[in-house]
Each structure stands twice: as structure tokens, then as C-alpha cells.
């Protein structure tokens, strides 16, 4: 993942939706924004049918996992 993308996400004043086809990009983003060490990126658990929400807080970012059910996916289309 390019550093410029992460820097752009950090500078945005509003929320952004990042759609990623694989876990690799999500792991890198999660590790960066939640302050995980680089050597633990491969071991991060990713939700299978979920969304990771990164919220700005007084410490930088907090992470919340949202699980989508089949009904919610159908309603959003």
C-alpha cells in the first residue's frame, strides 16, 4: 500500500469508505491506524462478513467491528 494513501486518509476531515477486495489492505490500514507493530500485521484477525469502522478519538483512532447480516446487505443494494 502506498504511503500517500494512508497520509491522505489521515488528512481527510470527514469519514471515508474504503472498499478492499482482500484482507491484506485491511490489515495494513488497521495496523497503521490502531498502532499495531509491523511484525503483528500478518496475525491480525479480520472479520469475515464485517466492516471495520475507524473512529477518531482523543488517542488517535479507535476501531469498532460491525457485522453485516444477509438482510442488511440486501437492503443496501
N, C-alpha and C positions, 0 to 999 in steps of 0.2 A: 504494500500500500504506500502510496506516495505521501511524503510528509506534508506537502502542500494541502492535501485534502483534509488531514487532521487539523492543521492550522486554520483552514477555512471554517471548519465546523466549530472550532473554539471561538472564533471571532463573531460568528453569527449571533445577532441579538434576539433571535426568536427560535422557535422549535423547528426541527428539520426531520424529515422521514428518510431514513437510509434503508434501501432495499438491497439485500445481498443474497445471491443465489447459494452461497456456501458458508460454512462455519468459520473459515479462515479469516475473512474480513471482519466478521462479528467478534471473533476472539481478539483480534488486534485492537479494534475500537474499544471493546470492553476493558481490556488490559490497560490501554492508554488512559481512558477517562476515569477508571476506578483505581489507578495507581498500582496495578499488579506488576511484579517483576517480570522481565522479559523471559526468564527461564521457566516461568509457570504458564505461559500462554498456551502451550500445547495441552495442558492438563485442565484448562477451564471447561466446565460443563456448560453446554449450550442447550437451551430448551428446544425440543423437537417441534412443537406446534405453538410457539410463543413469540412474543415480541419483547425485546429488551428496551426499556424506557430509561434514558439517562436524563436526570433532572439536575439542574444547577442548584447548589446549596452553599452554605457558608464554608464548607470544606473543599469545595470544587464541584464534584458531581456525586450523586448517589444513583444507584441502579435499582430498578424495580422490574420484575419479570411479570408479564401479562400473558396469560394463557388464552388462546382463542379456541373456541369450540367450533364445530362444523356449522352450527346455526349462525354464529356471528360472521363467519366467512361468507356464507350465502347472502346475508343481509347487506353486506358491504359491496356486492357486485351490482 
